[in-house]
Amino acid sequence: MQTVVCDSSVLIHLAKIKRLHLLKDFYEKIMIPPAVWKEVVEEGKGKDEVKLVKEAYNSGWTVIETPSNKPLVKLLERYLHPGEAETIALAVEKSALILIDESEGRRIADIYGLQKTGVIGILIMAKLKEKISSIQKELDKLRYRGGFWISDEIYKKALESVGEQKS
């Protein structure tokens, strides 16, 4: 079983487009650091996506896990939000796959040699494994319903990667 640690953006945006269940389809258990839980659930009170994140936790396929390397968390917080810092620190401790979207967080994950993917990578995998019929529809939902910024170049590359658009 692959150990997986998830940051806020992936949870929020997959929930916004009603695709949070894809994480359960691909990974047995998702670890969420306390700062991510706070950002998504406590600070997101009243938002539709919070209900899906709580359901994932209550059903047991997401767990809250605190990173033990406090000095690393403090160091990372100099450059990142608390949720991203805890996510990277926990992934380092657990040698885990990290689910993260923010560019600075991804850059720092690379410094630590972490394997990573984000919302778009999850959707590409979903299309390749026939869990969704069209990545274009899902990317459009992300952009227009979920408020997720995707450059035109990344959008086109995602479509090409699953054969939905010719280069």
C-alpha positions as CSV (number, residue, x, y, z in Angstrom):
1,M,0.0,0.0,0.0
2,Q,1.3,3.4,-1.0
3,T,1.4,6.0,1.8
4,V,-0.3,9.2,0.7
5,V,-0.4,12.7,2.3
6,C,-2.8,15.3,0.9
7,D,-2.8,19.1,1.0
8,S,-5.8,21.4,1.1
9,S,-6.1,22.3,-2.6
10,V,-6.5,18.7,-3.8
11,L,-9.2,18.0,-1.2
12,I,-11.1,21.2,-1.8
13,H,-11.1,21.2,-5.6
14,L,-11.9,17.5,-6.1
15,A,-14.8,17.9,-3.6
16,K,-16.0,21.0,-5.5
17,I,-16.3,19.0,-8.7
18,K,-17.8,16.0,-6.8
19,R,-14.7,13.8,-7.6
20,L,-13.2,13.4,-4.1
21,H,-14.1,9.7,-4.3
22,L,-11.3,9.3,-6.9
23,L,-8.8,9.5,-4.1
24,K,-10.5,6.5,-2.4
25,D,-10.5,4.7,-5.8
26,F,-6.7,5.1,-6.2
27,Y,-5.4,5.0,-2.6
28,E,-6.4,2.9,0.4
29,K,-5.8,5.6,3.0
30,I,-5.1,9.4,2.7
31,M,-3.3,11.2,5.6
32,I,-4.3,14.8,6.2
33,P,-2.2,16.9,8.6
34,P,-4.0,18.9,11.3
35,A,-3.3,22.3,9.6
36,V,-4.9,21.0,6.4
37,W,-8.0,19.7,8.3
38,K,-8.3,23.1,10.0
39,E,-8.0,25.0,6.6
40,V,-10.5,22.8,4.8
41,V,-13.1,21.8,7.4
42,E,-12.9,24.3,10.3
43,E,-12.2,27.4,8.2
44,G,-14.4,26.2,5.4
45,K,-17.5,25.8,7.5
46,G,-20.7,26.1,5.5
47,K,-19.1,25.3,2.1
48,D,-20.5,22.3,0.2
49,E,-17.2,20.6,-0.2
50,V,-16.7,20.3,3.5
51,K,-19.4,17.8,3.8
52,L,-17.6,15.4,1.4
53,V,-14.3,15.8,3.2
54,K,-16.0,15.1,6.6
55,E,-17.7,12.0,5.1
56,A,-14.3,10.7,3.8
57,Y,-12.9,11.1,7.3
58,N,-16.0,9.5,9.0
59,S,-15.8,6.5,6.7
60,G,-12.2,6.0,7.6
61,W,-10.3,6.4,4.3
62,T,-8.9,9.7,5.4
63,V,-7.1,10.1,8.7
64,I,-5.6,13.0,10.5
65,E,-1.9,12.5,11.1
66,T,0.4,15.0,12.9
67,P,4.0,15.3,11.6
68,S,6.5,14.7,14.4
69,N,9.4,16.7,13.0
70,K,8.4,20.1,14.5
71,P,11.7,21.8,13.5
72,L,11.1,20.8,9.8
73,V,7.5,22.1,10.0
74,K,8.8,25.5,11.4
75,L,11.5,25.7,8.7
76,L,8.9,25.0,5.9
77,E,6.5,27.6,7.4
78,R,9.1,30.3,6.5
79,Y,8.2,29.6,2.9
80,L,4.8,28.0,2.9
81,H,1.4,28.1,4.5
82,P,1.0,25.9,7.6
83,G,-1.0,23.2,5.7
84,E,1.6,22.9,3.0
85,A,4.4,22.9,5.5
86,E,2.8,20.1,7.5
87,T,1.9,18.1,4.4
88,I,5.5,18.2,3.1
89,A,7.0,17.4,6.6
90,L,4.6,14.4,7.0
91,A,5.4,13.2,3.5
92,V,9.1,13.4,4.3
93,E,8.6,11.4,7.5
94,K,6.5,8.7,5.9
95,S,8.3,8.6,2.5
96,A,4.9,9.2,1.1
97,L,3.4,10.4,-2.2
98,I,2.3,14.0,-1.8
99,L,-0.9,15.4,-3.3
100,I,-0.2,19.1,-3.8
101,D,-1.1,21.7,-6.3
102,E,0.7,25.0,-5.3
103,S,3.8,25.6,-7.3
104,E,6.0,26.7,-4.4
105,G,5.0,23.6,-2.4
106,R,5.7,21.4,-5.4
107,R,9.1,23.0,-5.9
108,I,10.0,22.3,-2.2
109,A,8.6,18.8,-2.5
110,D,11.1,18.3,-5.3
111,I,13.9,19.4,-3.1
112,Y,13.0,16.6,-0.6
113,G,12.8,14.1,-3.4
114,L,9.1,13.5,-2.9
115,Q,6.9,11.8,-5.5
116,K,4.0,14.2,-6.2
117,T,0.8,14.7,-8.1
118,G,-2.1,17.1,-7.9
119,V,-5.7,17.5,-9.0
120,I,-4.9,17.4,-12.7
121,G,-2.7,14.3,-12.3
122,I,-5.5,12.6,-10.4
123,L,-8.0,13.5,-13.2
124,I,-5.5,12.2,-15.9
125,M,-5.2,8.9,-13.9
126,A,-9.0,8.8,-13.6
127,K,-9.4,9.1,-17.4
128,L,-6.7,6.5,-18.1
129,K,-8.4,4.1,-15.7
130,E,-11.8,4.8,-17.1
131,K,-13.2,6.3,-13.9
132,I,-14.3,9.4,-15.9
133,S,-15.4,9.7,-19.5
134,S,-13.9,13.1,-20.3
135,I,-11.0,15.0,-18.7
136,Q,-12.0,18.1,-20.7
137,K,-15.4,18.2,-18.8
138,E,-13.7,17.8,-15.5
139,L,-11.0,20.4,-16.2
140,D,-13.8,22.8,-17.3
141,K,-15.7,22.1,-14.0
142,L,-12.4,22.8,-12.1
143,R,-11.9,26.1,-13.9
144,Y,-15.5,27.4,-14.0
145,R,-17.2,25.8,-11.0
146,G,-14.2,25.2,-8.8
147,G,-12.3,28.4,-9.4
148,F,-9.1,26.4,-10.1
149,W,-6.6,28.2,-12.2
150,I,-5.1,26.1,-15.1
151,S,-2.9,27.7,-17.7
152,D,-3.9,27.1,-21.3
153,E,-0.6,25.1,-21.8
154,I,-1.3,22.7,-18.9
155,Y,-4.9,22.4,-20.0
156,K,-3.8,21.4,-23.5
157,K,-1.1,19.0,-22.3
158,A,-3.6,17.3,-20.0
159,L,-6.0,16.7,-22.9
160,E,-3.2,15.5,-25.1
161,S,-2.0,13.1,-22.4
162,V,-5.2,11.1,-22.6
163,G,-5.8,11.5,-26.3
164,E,-8.6,14.0,-26.1
165,Q,-6.8,16.6,-28.2
166,K,-4.2,16.3,-31.0
167,S,-1.0,18.3,-30.6
